[in-house]
Amino acid sequence: MSPFVGLTHLRALAIVLVLVYHQRLFAHPAWIDRVGAFGWTGVDLFFVLSGFLIARQILGTVSLRVFFVKRALRILPAYLTVLACYAVFPSTHERGPMAPLWKYLTFTQNLGLDLRTAGTFSHAWSLCIEEQFYLALPLIVVALRAAGAWRRGPWLLAAIFALGFIARAVAWDARVAPLAGDDGFDLAWYTWIYYPTWSRLDGLLVGIALASIVELRPSWQARFAARGSSLLVVAIALWAVAWWAFVEPDGRTASIVAFPAIALVYGLLVWAALTPSCVLARRSWWVTDRLAKLSYPLYLTHKAAIHLAQPPLIKVGLAPDGTPLFLCCVALALGAALALHLAVERPLLRWRVRLS
């Protein structure tokens, strides 16, 4: 069994959180508003997982050429397929127009994102941050090694983490606070606080820190080898506190501290899942394994699938606010993700395996 089986469960959790949260953009039963209110943090869990898994490769023995080729084969085919569908078929647009095509192709769509003029495929913002991360981290690691400054890496991580607080505080005071009480407040908050790269590095940085411990300080992790269940309980308790404190993260204090706080909570959850004694690490589960495998194509396609599915389902008699409509949308979104996986992702898997 893979030593990272616990992370498979967490990847499944992350996509479920995102899927339920985004269902709120469409017709949905009332319970979705309550259950899915904290689902926006699913992306933060993805960030921690990506930061850990990618940093672990970079800190290991993989060559940069192999790393970049494998990342391209993993990310680009499915992404470009979905982007082409959005560009060619306007009926897939779930929320008005798209951003200019070049922003998606350069993975800069998250910068200055205006939901009024570019609401469709807006969830690509997190993919932009991850792609920027995939490019920057290897170059930073190479530069630190070449300069003989490897031991300064933790200080660099801490500095970037601290700068996130400053960036969000400045953005709030300069760009968001002046619009308090106006119709443009929410738009400004998303544009200047939620989407920019410099505001959302916390999860990736926590993941890098975890990878550094696993790869460079295994004795630290060994100290907690028998305490996985305790770590999991603490992580769940802190997650519940974070839900209570940051379910609406658009206040000034929450805008500054919510993202790093949630990143740290999810970092603890990932650490627990990496510990052999944790229940999450002891066995694989069929459902979470399949959800984890489909998490990327499901993330790409779920909004368009729900958007296209709801009108005909409502037309045949399903209530817009009923749970059956929600379950049908989930099933169709999973079907679209499976189709993308089988048609695009799986044929390229053998090439990635050859590079391992």
C-alpha positions as CSV (number, residue, x, y, z in Angstrom):
1,M,0.0,0.0,0.0
2,S,1.2,3.5,-0.8
3,P,2.7,5.5,2.1
4,F,0.6,8.4,0.8
5,V,-2.8,6.6,0.9
6,G,-3.9,9.0,3.5
7,L,-3.5,11.9,1.1
8,T,-5.8,10.1,-1.3
9,H,-8.6,10.5,1.2
10,L,-7.8,14.2,1.6
11,R,-7.8,14.8,-2.1
12,A,-11.3,13.3,-2.3
13,L,-12.4,15.5,0.6
14,A,-11.0,18.6,-1.2
15,I,-13.0,18.0,-4.4
16,V,-16.2,17.2,-2.5
17,L,-15.8,20.5,-0.6
18,V,-15.3,22.4,-3.9
19,L,-18.2,20.6,-5.6
20,V,-20.7,21.3,-2.9
21,Y,-19.6,24.9,-2.5
22,H,-19.9,25.7,-6.2
23,Q,-23.4,24.1,-6.3
24,R,-24.5,27.2,-4.5
25,L,-24.0,29.1,-7.7
26,F,-26.8,27.1,-9.3
27,A,-30.3,26.0,-8.2
28,H,-29.9,23.9,-5.0
29,P,-31.6,22.7,-1.9
30,A,-31.5,24.8,1.2
31,W,-29.1,22.5,3.1
32,I,-26.4,23.1,0.5
33,D,-26.0,26.7,1.9
34,R,-25.3,25.3,5.4
35,V,-23.2,22.3,4.5
36,G,-21.3,23.9,1.7
37,A,-20.6,27.3,3.3
38,F,-17.0,26.3,4.2
39,G,-16.4,24.5,1.0
40,W,-14.3,27.3,-0.4
41,T,-11.5,26.0,1.7
42,G,-11.3,22.9,-0.5
43,V,-9.0,24.8,-2.8
44,D,-6.7,25.6,0.2
45,L,-6.5,21.8,1.0
46,F,-5.5,21.3,-2.7
47,F,-2.8,23.9,-2.3
48,V,-1.3,22.2,0.8
49,L,-1.4,18.8,-1.0
50,S,0.2,20.2,-4.1
51,G,2.8,22.1,-2.1
52,F,3.8,18.9,-0.3
53,L,3.8,16.6,-3.3
54,I,5.6,18.9,-5.7
55,A,8.2,20.1,-3.2
56,R,8.9,16.5,-2.3
57,Q,9.8,15.8,-5.9
58,I,11.9,19.0,-6.2
59,L,13.8,18.3,-3.0
60,G,14.4,14.7,-4.1
61,T,16.4,13.4,-7.1
62,V,14.1,14.1,-10.0
63,S,15.6,16.2,-12.8
64,L,14.0,19.5,-13.7
65,R,13.5,18.3,-17.3
66,V,11.6,15.3,-16.2
67,F,9.7,17.3,-13.6
68,F,8.5,19.9,-16.2
69,V,7.6,17.3,-18.8
70,K,5.6,15.3,-16.3
71,R,3.8,18.4,-15.0
72,A,2.9,19.4,-18.6
73,L,1.6,16.0,-19.4
74,R,-0.5,15.9,-16.2
75,I,-2.0,19.4,-16.4
76,L,-2.1,20.7,-19.9
77,P,-4.0,18.1,-22.0
78,A,-7.2,18.1,-19.9
79,Y,-7.0,21.8,-19.2
80,L,-6.6,22.7,-22.9
81,T,-9.4,20.4,-23.8
82,V,-11.8,22.0,-21.4
83,L,-10.6,25.5,-22.4
84,A,-11.3,24.6,-26.0
85,C,-14.8,23.5,-25.2
86,Y,-15.5,26.8,-23.4
87,A,-14.0,28.8,-26.2
88,V,-15.9,27.0,-29.0
89,F,-19.2,26.3,-27.4
90,P,-20.8,29.4,-25.7
91,S,-23.6,27.1,-24.3
92,T,-21.0,25.9,-21.8
93,H,-20.6,29.3,-20.2
94,E,-22.0,29.1,-16.7
95,R,-21.6,32.7,-15.8
96,G,-21.4,35.3,-18.6
97,P,-18.3,35.9,-20.7
98,M,-14.8,34.4,-20.3
99,A,-11.5,36.2,-19.7
100,P,-9.4,36.9,-22.7
101,L,-8.0,33.6,-24.0
102,W,-4.4,34.6,-23.6
103,K,-4.9,34.9,-19.8
104,Y,-5.9,31.2,-19.6
105,L,-3.0,30.2,-21.9
106,T,-0.5,32.1,-19.9
107,F,-2.0,31.1,-16.5
108,T,-2.4,34.7,-15.5
109,Q,-6.3,34.7,-15.5
110,N,-6.3,35.0,-11.7
111,L,-4.7,38.4,-11.7
112,G,-7.2,41.3,-11.9
113,L,-10.0,38.8,-12.3
114,D,-13.3,40.7,-12.7
115,L,-16.3,38.4,-12.2
116,R,-18.6,40.8,-14.0
117,T,-16.7,40.5,-17.3
118,A,-15.0,37.1,-16.9
119,G,-17.3,34.9,-14.7
120,T,-17.1,31.8,-16.8
121,F,-14.3,29.2,-16.0
122,S,-13.4,31.5,-13.2
123,H,-12.3,28.5,-11.1
124,A,-9.2,28.3,-13.3
125,W,-7.8,30.9,-11.0
126,S,-6.4,28.2,-8.6
127,L,-4.8,26.3,-11.5
128,C,-3.0,29.6,-12.5
129,I,-1.5,29.8,-9.0
130,E,-0.4,26.2,-9.1
131,E,1.2,26.6,-12.5
132,Q,3.0,29.7,-11.4
133,F,4.2,27.7,-8.3
134,Y,5.3,24.7,-10.5
135,L,7.5,27.1,-12.5
136,A,8.9,29.2,-9.6
137,L,9.7,26.6,-7.0
138,P,12.2,24.6,-9.0
139,L,14.0,27.8,-10.1
140,I,14.2,29.0,-6.5
141,V,15.5,25.7,-5.3
142,V,18.2,25.7,-8.0
143,A,19.2,29.3,-7.2
144,L,19.5,28.5,-3.5
145,R,21.7,25.5,-4.2
146,A,23.9,27.3,-6.7
147,A,24.4,30.2,-4.3
148,G,25.2,27.9,-1.4
149,A,22.3,29.3,0.5
150,W,20.3,26.2,1.0
151,R,20.1,26.7,4.8
152,R,18.3,30.0,4.2
153,G,15.4,28.2,2.6
154,P,13.3,28.1,5.8
155,W,13.9,31.9,6.3
156,L,12.7,32.5,2.8
157,L,9.6,30.5,3.4
158,A,8.9,32.4,6.6
159,A,9.4,35.7,4.8
160,I,7.1,34.9,2.0
161,F,4.5,33.7,4.5
162,A,4.8,37.0,6.4
163,L,4.5,39.0,3.3
164,G,1.2,37.5,2.6
165,F,-0.2,39.1,5.7
166,I,1.1,42.5,4.6
167,A,-0.1,42.1,1.0
168,R,-3.7,41.3,2.2
169,A,-3.7,44.1,4.7
170,V,-2.6,46.6,2.2
171,A,-5.0,45.4,-0.4
172,W,-7.9,45.5,2.0
173,D,-7.1,49.1,3.2
174,A,-6.4,50.5,-0.3
175,R,-8.8,48.6,-2.5
176,V,-11.6,46.9,-0.5
177,A,-12.3,49.1,2.5
178,P,-13.2,52.2,0.4
179,L,-16.1,50.2,-1.1
180,A,-17.6,49.0,2.2
181,G,-21.4,49.2,1.9
182,D,-21.3,49.6,-1.9
183,D,-22.3,47.1,-4.5
184,G,-18.7,46.7,-5.7
185,F,-17.4,45.5,-2.3
186,D,-17.7,41.8,-3.0
187,L,-16.1,42.2,-6.4
188,A,-13.2,44.2,-5.0
189,W,-12.7,41.6,-2.3
190,Y,-12.5,38.7,-4.8
191,T,-10.3,40.7,-7.2
192,W,-7.8,42.0,-4.6
193,I,-7.9,39.5,-1.8
194,Y,-9.2,36.1,-2.9
195,Y,-7.7,35.5,-6.4
196,P,-4.2,37.1,-6.5
197,T,-1.2,34.8,-6.3
198,W,0.4,36.9,-3.5
199,S,-2.7,36.4,-1.3
200,R,-3.0,32.7,-1.7
201,L,0.5,31.2,-1.3
202,D,-0.1,30.1,2.3
203,G,-1.3,26.6,1.5
204,L,1.5,26.0,-0.9
205,L,4.1,27.3,1.6
206,V,2.7,25.0,4.3
207,G,2.9,22.1,1.9
208,I,6.6,22.9,1.1
209,A,7.4,23.1,4.8
210,L,5.8,19.6,5.3
211,A,7.8,18.2,2.4
212,S,11.0,19.7,3.9
213,I,10.4,17.9,7.1
214,V,9.6,14.6,5.4
215,E,12.6,14.8,3.1
216,L,15.2,16.6,5.2
217,R,14.2,16.1,8.8
218,P,12.6,12.6,9.0
219,S,13.5,12.3,12.7
220,W,10.9,15.1,13.3
221,Q,8.2,13.1,11.7
222,A,9.3,9.9,13.4
223,R,8.6,11.5,16.8
224,F,4.9,11.6,15.9
225,A,4.7,8.1,14.3
226,A,2.5,6.7,17.0
227,R,0.4,9.8,17.4
228,G,-1.4,10.0,14.1
229,S,-4.9,9.6,15.5
230,S,-4.2,12.3,18.1
231,L,-3.0,14.7,15.3
232,L,-6.2,13.9,13.3
233,V,-8.5,14.7,16.2
234,V,-6.7,18.0,16.8
235,A,-6.8,18.8,13.1
236,I,-10.6,18.1,13.0
237,A,-11.2,20.2,16.1
238,L,-9.2,23.1,14.7
239,W,-11.1,22.7,11.4
240,A,-14.4,23.1,13.2
241,V,-13.1,26.3,14.9
242,A,-11.9,27.7,11.6
243,W,-15.4,27.0,10.1
244,W,-17.0,28.9,12.9
245,A,-14.4,31.8,12.7
246,F,-14.0,32.1,8.9
247,V,-17.1,30.8,7.2
248,E,-17.4,34.4,5.8
249,P,-13.8,35.5,5.3
250,D,-14.4,38.9,3.8
251,G,-14.0,41.0,7.0
252,R,-10.7,42.8,7.5
253,T,-9.3,40.5,10.2
254,A,-10.5,37.4,8.4
255,S,-9.1,38.6,5.1
256,I,-5.7,38.9,6.6
257,V,-5.5,35.8,8.8
258,A,-8.1,33.3,7.5
259,F,-6.0,31.9,4.6
260,P,-2.8,31.2,6.6
261,A,-4.8,29.9,9.6
262,I,-6.7,27.4,7.3
263,A,-3.5,26.5,5.6
264,L,-2.0,25.5,8.9
265,V,-5.1,23.5,9.9
266,Y,-4.9,21.6,6.6
267,G,-1.2,21.2,7.0
268,L,-1.8,19.5,10.3
269,L,-4.4,17.3,8.7
270,V,-2.0,16.3,5.9
271,W,0.7,15.6,8.5
272,A,-1.7,13.4,10.4
273,A,-2.6,11.5,7.1
274,L,1.1,10.9,6.5
275,T,1.5,9.3,9.9
276,P,1.3,5.4,9.7
277,S,-0.7,5.2,12.9
278,C,-3.5,7.5,11.6
279,V,-6.7,5.8,10.5
280,L,-6.5,7.6,7.2
281,A,-3.1,6.0,6.4
282,R,-4.1,2.4,7.3
283,R,-6.3,1.5,4.3
284,S,-7.5,2.7,1.0
285,W,-11.2,3.1,0.3
286,W,-12.7,2.5,-3.1
287,V,-14.9,5.7,-3.1
288,T,-12.1,8.1,-2.1
289,D,-9.7,6.4,-4.4
290,R,-12.0,7.0,-7.4
291,L,-12.8,10.5,-6.4
292,A,-9.1,11.4,-5.9
293,K,-8.3,10.0,-9.4
294,L,-11.1,12.1,-10.9
295,S,-10.5,15.2,-8.8
296,Y,-8.6,17.1,-11.5
297,P,-11.0,16.5,-14.4
298,L,-13.9,16.9,-12.0
299,Y,-12.6,20.3,-10.9
300,L,-12.2,21.4,-14.6
301,T,-15.7,20.3,-15.8
302,H,-18.1,20.4,-12.9
303,K,-19.4,24.0,-13.4
304,A,-20.1,23.5,-17.1
305,A,-21.7,20.1,-16.4
306,I,-24.0,21.4,-13.7
307,H,-24.9,24.4,-15.9
308,L,-25.8,22.2,-18.9
309,A,-27.6,19.6,-16.8
310,Q,-29.9,21.7,-14.7
311,P,-32.3,23.2,-17.3
312,P,-33.3,19.8,-18.9
313,L,-33.6,18.1,-15.5
314,I,-35.8,20.9,-14.2
315,K,-37.9,20.7,-17.4
316,V,-38.7,17.1,-16.9
317,G,-40.0,17.8,-13.4
318,L,-37.1,17.9,-10.9
319,A,-37.6,20.7,-8.3
320,P,-35.0,23.4,-8.5
321,D,-34.6,23.3,-4.7
322,G,-34.7,19.5,-4.4
323,T,-32.0,17.1,-3.4
324,P,-32.7,14.8,-6.4
325,L,-31.7,17.6,-8.8
326,F,-28.4,18.0,-6.8
327,L,-27.7,14.3,-6.9
328,C,-28.4,14.1,-10.6
329,C,-26.0,17.1,-11.2
330,V,-23.3,15.3,-9.2
331,A,-23.8,12.1,-11.1
332,L,-23.5,14.0,-14.5
333,A,-20.5,16.0,-13.3
334,L,-18.8,12.7,-12.4
335,G,-19.7,11.3,-15.8
336,A,-18.2,14.3,-17.5
337,A,-15.0,14.0,-15.4
338,L,-14.8,10.3,-16.2
339,A,-15.2,10.9,-19.9
340,L,-12.4,13.5,-19.8
341,H,-10.2,11.1,-17.8
342,L,-10.7,8.2,-20.2
343,A,-10.4,10.2,-23.4
344,V,-7.6,12.6,-22.5
345,E,-5.8,11.8,-19.2
346,R,-5.4,8.0,-19.3
347,P,-3.9,7.7,-22.8
348,L,-1.1,10.0,-21.7
349,L,-0.5,8.2,-18.4
350,R,2.0,5.7,-20.0
351,W,4.2,8.6,-21.1
352,R,4.3,9.9,-17.6
353,V,5.1,6.4,-16.2
354,R,8.0,6.0,-18.6
355,L,9.5,9.2,-17.1
356,S,9.3,8.0,-13.6
